[in-house]
Structures are given as C-alpha cells and as structure tokens.
Amino acid sequence: MDFSLSEEQQLLKDSVQRFVREEYELEARRKLVASDIGYSEEHWAKMAELGWLALSLPEEYGGIGGGPVDTMVLMEELGRGLVVEPYLTSVVIGGGFLMAAGSKEQKTELLPKLAAGELKLAFAYAERQSRFDLNDVECTAEASAEGGGDSYKISGHKGVVFHAASADKIIVSARTSGGSRDADGITLFLIDNNADGLSRRDYPTVDGLRASELEMDGVAGTPLGQVGGGAALMDTVVGQAIAAICAEAVGCMDVLQETTNEYLKTRVQFGVPLSKFQVLQHRMVDMFMECEQARSMTYMVNLKVDEADKVEREKAISAAKVQIGNSGRYVGQQSVQLHGGMGMTDELHVGHYFKRLTMIDTMFGNKDHHLKRYADL
Amino acid sequence: MDMNFHPEDLAFRDEVRKFIGENLPNDLREKVRRGLHLGKEDFEFWQKKLNDRGWFAPHWPIELGGVAWSSTQHYLFQNEQVEANCPSVMPFGVRMVAPVIFTYGTDEQKQRFLPPILDSSVWWCQGYSEPGSGSDLASLQTKAVRDGDHYVINGTKTWTTLAQHADWIFCLVRTSSDGKPQEGISFLLIDMKSPGIEVTPIITIDGSHEVNSVFFTDVRVPLKNLIGEENKGWTYAKFLLLFERSNSLTGGLKQQLHRLKTVAAAELSGGAALRDDSAFAARVADYEVQLRTYDALELRTLGKTEPGAEASYLKILGTDLQQLASELTLQAVSYYGNPSIRDALVYGYNEPSIGPEYAAPAAPQYFNYRKTAIYAGSNEIQRNILSKAVLGM
C-alpha cells in the first residue's frame, strides 16, 4: 500500500496549481464563462504545451502514457480551479474511447492531434427517455451503400451533449440492432461536427459549461470499435470518466471546506468568531470528514478502474459515485449555509463550486442510480 | 379533539375557491404553476383583486380593513390560494410593517401609511440586515443622528428583497451606543426617494435579482417617521420577526409536491414512469409523509392567538421541506437540470424548451431555495431560540 504521489505526479500537481492560480481568478473565469465559446483557446494550447492533454494517451501516438492516478491528480486540481476547458470530454472520454476501441488508422490519425491540442471531442449518449441508462438508446444507424460497408447513416436526438459546439468530432451511441434498452446492438460512431444532416442547439449550463441538443438526420458516421459492441465499451470508458469526475469533485469540496473554515474563523457575530460556536464546529468537522471519505473513495476507484474483474471494477465505480454524491451534497449545501447570505451571492466563489458539485452528482448517474447499480451487480 | 373542518369552514373554503376561479386570469395562474418569473405588476394585480373583495389584509384589526376570521379560516384562505397557483402576497407592507404601525404607530402614522398598503399603491421593503450584522442582528451599525426635526442616516443595509421596486423602507437604525446593543436601536420609516439613497442589485447563485444593497449617505428623515419610542426599536423588530416567521408554508409545500409528482409521472426511467421507480417513489412518499406531519403540526398551532416559539420550529421544518422538494425535483429532471436559459423562466418565451418545459425552473429553484434556511433568522438561530425559550437551556 502506498498512497503517496510520485515525484512526477507532485510536479504535475504543482504545475496545474500554478495554472489555476495565474489563470483562474474568479473574475477571469466569469469572463471566460460569458465569452462566445465559453472557454479559452489559449488555455487549451497551454494545456497541450504543458503535456496535460497527452498525459493519459499512449506514447506510440504522441502521448505520455500516464495512468488513472495521473489523470486523478490533474482532475483534482482542475476541480479546485473550476476549470471550464473541455478536458474531460476530449481527453478522458474521447481519448478513452479511441484508446479502447479505435482502429489503427483512427488512433494514428486522431490521438496525436488530441495530444497536440488540435482536436477536440465530445460524447453524445443521453436521450430524452434514457435517464441514466447508457443502453437506453433509440438513435439508429443504418449501413450506407456509399461508404463501402464502413459508413453508416445516423438518425435521432441526443441531449445535453457537453462541449459539442467546440468539438471537431462527436462520438455518438446509436442502435444498429436490438430493441430499446438492449445492451446488445449499440454501436459507437465518430461523426464530424459539420456533417450534413446534423443540427445543434447550443446553450450554457447552470455550472458554467456549454452543452447542446443534437438532431441527426442521416448523418454520416464511422464505427468506433465493434459494431454492436458499444455497451461494453461505454461501461469501460464511462467508468474512467466517473473516476476522473470524482477527483474533480474532491478538488471542489476541498476548496469549499477550506474557504468555509476560514470564513468561520474571521466572521464575527455576537462578539466572537463564528468558529467559536460548537454547533458550527461540529458542522465543519462533518464537512471535513465528508471530504476525507470522498478523497479515500476517489483514490480507491482510480486504483481499481482498470481492474480486470468486471464486477469488482463496476462495484468500485458505483460505490465511489455514491460517496461523491453524498459528500458533494453535504459539503456544497453546508458551505452555502455557513456563509449565510454571502453564500447565496454570485459574487462569491462558494456558489459556483456548489453548483458544479450539484451537477457532478447528475453526471453519468446520480447517487440513486449508482446505489441500484451497486445492488444489482 | 377533532381534526375535521367544520361545515362552515368547508363552505368558507368553497367561497375562496369560487373567488379565485372568477378572478385569477389563466396566464397569471400559468406563470405561478410553472414557476416562472413574476413581475411587480403580477403581484399588484392579485393584491388589488384581493383588496377589492376585502381579503387583502385579513389579519388586520377589523376597523382598519381586517376580517373577523377564525385561525382555521386564515389557514384555509392562505393555503387555498397557494394550491390554486395564485401569486403570493408581498409580505413587506401588509404582513410586516403594517402590524408594527397599527400596534405601535401614532394615529397620524396609521392614517398616512396603512391605506396605501391596503390598495397596493405603496411598495415596502425591509431594512434589517447589514454586511456586518447577519445572525447577530442587534449589532447593526447604520446610524441615525438627530439634526433639528430630522434624523440623518448613514450606513448600509443588505439582502433587501425587491428594494428595486420599493417606495418605502422600514429600517432598524442605531440611535445610541450606550448599554446593550439591543437598547440603542430605533425603528424608522424612510421614503426611498430621499436624496442619498442608492440601491444596487445583488445577483444570487440562481442568476436572479431579488435582493439588493441599500446605501444611505446623509439621508434626512423627519422625526415624525419614528415608530414608537427612540431606542425601543428592538421590541418592534422582534414583534415583526414573529410575523415574518409565522407565514404558513403548507400550501406552498403541497404545490411543490404536486409539481414533483407531475415531473415524476412524465419522466421515464428504464422504459417506465419515474414515479414507478421504487427508490424514487420511496423518496417522494417520504417527502409526502413529512409534509403531512408538518401540516398536522401547523394545524395544532392554529388555536394560538399570537405566534410564539412554534413560529421557530415551523420555520425550520417548513424550510427543510421546501429545500427537499426542490432537490427531488432537480433529481427528477436529471440531465435537463443542466441547461441554463434565463429567458426560459419568463412567461411567453417563444423558443421551444430545451428538454421538457418543466425542467427549466428546477435547478434555479433548488439553488435559490438554499436561502430559506438562511433568511428570517437562520435555522441555527431558530434552534437557539427554541433551546432558550422552550427548553429553558
């Protein structure tokens, strides 16, 4: 057992912390969030230059060959900064799919570009009826004569596709056979963002990101991985994404816990700092314990996310997501409460972390969903 | 013991329903039902309708415009309105400052200030909290210094709800620094058009503009705008706080439950309605049981003539439930809690909704309702009050 960071990981952590300190003051973030594209291309180039985009990608395709723990270190610090660049969707998810299932040609063409910051990816999976079931897919794909067997036409609706507008290519789950909610018969496709037949409605999200609704009418797509084998692939990569957002959530929670602690020590009411009231001391201790539990489960899931035993792996993923849901809810809500009226203002950063934590619970299945999944495994 | 409404109560309830049916326009009902933005004109419209019927200030003394209702009738009246999606009544004039004026004000103050509250021609806001005085309200620092027949006011009030619409503000100000902090506070009525008042918006985490900062720089207020005695304002402030905290929440909670059930019936999970998902159904049932408990608790307190300690526990339990219902609704809409389009919260938004129409208010309401455990004396302060006043600790 060893839970210490390697020298490289510590350097990475320091480097992300410096970036956040220099680029992510609340005011600077506010401007980014309000800008046309909702993030910064300069930041993206810098993330490529610092090697963060290459971190988890294989060395033979221009990557650094890091593992889940390296991604965890990076994501935690991005969480601390409430960073809005599309790292999760492009590298963790998009890169994850390419690594897990891309053909030699796809990897050769796309992974080096991803590592160099020249390619962004998004993942379209949710549908109006699907709720959190990745296999509840009604979008359809039919083999098209034009492409000589490797080209498909995809039709249907995908909802709340994060960072679709900024992506060059979008990975879409669609049904090539089977009925709604069958695990068999789902295929993942790569489509171009400017493809014929694709229309997008873009909008901001409550936590400062961007997302889109996609309408597809015979959009040309190339399969990514085995035709009909999309369900297992999604389990793998979404599992990795969950491990990564757990780390992001831990970063958010730690900031809230530290800030609230500091606030209680400085805010004077009834002639003493609020930190002198036992009821608030206990509340702070509970917040602190939630942070520690969330961090422990985040380490655990990132060490088990590549575990070969499927049940063991999936249980670890769902257990971590449940704990993150519980801890994020408590720490987020109590941080607002203990800041009183100030916690309610857009001006203070507390509310922004609270909102991000709230939406992380929804992402890839909330606490209820993962409890049920855990019980069924 | 008897927990049934008497036939005359039920007849009264039907009368209220009939009135609402005849007077509440569809578009206004829709705005409230869907949780959309309400403008000043929406509140005014409904308040004037109520006043035309003589029902706007039922808890006032009869000679001033009140109605001789039993506490059960007050309860029914308030909750029927909420369940029928009527706009709420803006409390700052009719429910908050008016009882202070008719209890402690001079005859001249009553004649001057009460009629415009009744006909909704004058809009009030509340100047209590300050940047340095939240839970510790008595530490407030906004100063009022006598200068001839005026006070001169300097200081800052904050979290002032809807000050952007207000014509007048009732303020707690410091007129003395001697003795205990509570002993140097006075209760002043101030015209918002006075030179030296500046109102700046505070945007909250849900993106809305409900609250403001109000800055006072050498604002001159006639001495005759003082309520009661100088340095006795704390007594009037506490009297008012009891009214602020004793607002019945049952109707609003039932409305939230209704909205939650509508969403859970429409949302799908695993090919069936979300309401049939056993885990979610259990959460909704648990909420509903807590709501019934709250309702039973509130009914038990109805017989009391003046709100007392029960106002504190009703505030804690009621706001907990407000928050819980908003949280469950956000969970119910799942991914469609994400889109954030402010205009989608305005009635008459012409674009098709993103996802289901009911999803748009879910996240803003959840974020906004965090305030309920903070305002009107945080729930921590309410617990302090209960431990002292009821449990003698």
Chai-1 contact restraints between the chains, C-beta under 6 A:
chainA,res_idxA,chainB,res_idxB,connection_type,confidence,min_distance_angstrom,max_distance_angstrom,comment,restraint_id
A,A126,B,Y335,contact,1.0,0.0,6.0,A-B,restraint_1
A,Q129,B,L268,contact,1.0,0.0,6.0,A-B,restraint_2
A,R131,B,S269,contact,1.0,0.0,6.0,A-B,restraint_3
A,R131,B,S334,contact,1.0,0.0,6.0,A-B,restraint_4
A,V160,B,Y335,contact,1.0,0.0,6.0,A-B,restraint_5
A,V160,B,N338,contact,1.0,0.0,6.0,A-B,restraint_6
A,R181,B,G271,contact,1.0,0.0,6.0,A-B,restraint_7
A,Y203,B,P339,contact,1.0,0.0,6.0,A-B,restraint_8
A,Y203,B,I341,contact,1.0,0.0,6.0,A-B,restraint_9
A,P204,B,S340,contact,1.0,0.0,6.0,A-B,restraint_10
A,T205,B,N338,contact,1.0,0.0,6.0,A-B,restraint_11
A,T205,B,S340,contact,1.0,0.0,6.0,A-B,restraint_12
A,V206,B,S340,contact,1.0,0.0,6.0,A-B,restraint_13
A,V206,B,A363,contact,1.0,0.0,6.0,A-B,restraint_14
A,A211,B,N338,contact,1.0,0.0,6.0,A-B,restraint_15
A,Q269,B,S135,contact,1.0,0.0,6.0,A-B,restraint_16
A,Q269,B,D136,contact,1.0,0.0,6.0,A-B,restraint_17
A,F270,B,D136,contact,1.0,0.0,6.0,A-B,restraint_18
A,V336,B,R370,contact,1.0,0.0,6.0,A-B,restraint_19
A,Q337,B,A373,contact,1.0,0.0,6.0,A-B,restraint_20
A,G340,B,G134,contact,1.0,0.0,6.0,A-B,restraint_21
A,G340,B,I374,contact,1.0,0.0,6.0,A-B,restraint_22
A,G341,B,W159,contact,1.0,0.0,6.0,A-B,restraint_23
A,M344,B,T204,contact,1.0,0.0,6.0,A-B,restraint_24
A,M344,B,I205,contact,1.0,0.0,6.0,A-B,restraint_25
A,M344,B,K371,contact,1.0,0.0,6.0,A-B,restraint_26
A,T345,B,I202,contact,1.0,0.0,6.0,A-B,restraint_27
A,D346,B,I203,contact,1.0,0.0,6.0,A-B,restraint_28
A,D346,B,I205,contact,1.0,0.0,6.0,A-B,restraint_29
A,G351,B,I205,contact,1.0,0.0,6.0,A-B,restraint_30
A,T362,B,S334,contact,1.0,0.0,6.0,A-B,restraint_31
A,D368,B,A279,contact,1.0,0.0,6.0,A-B,restraint_32
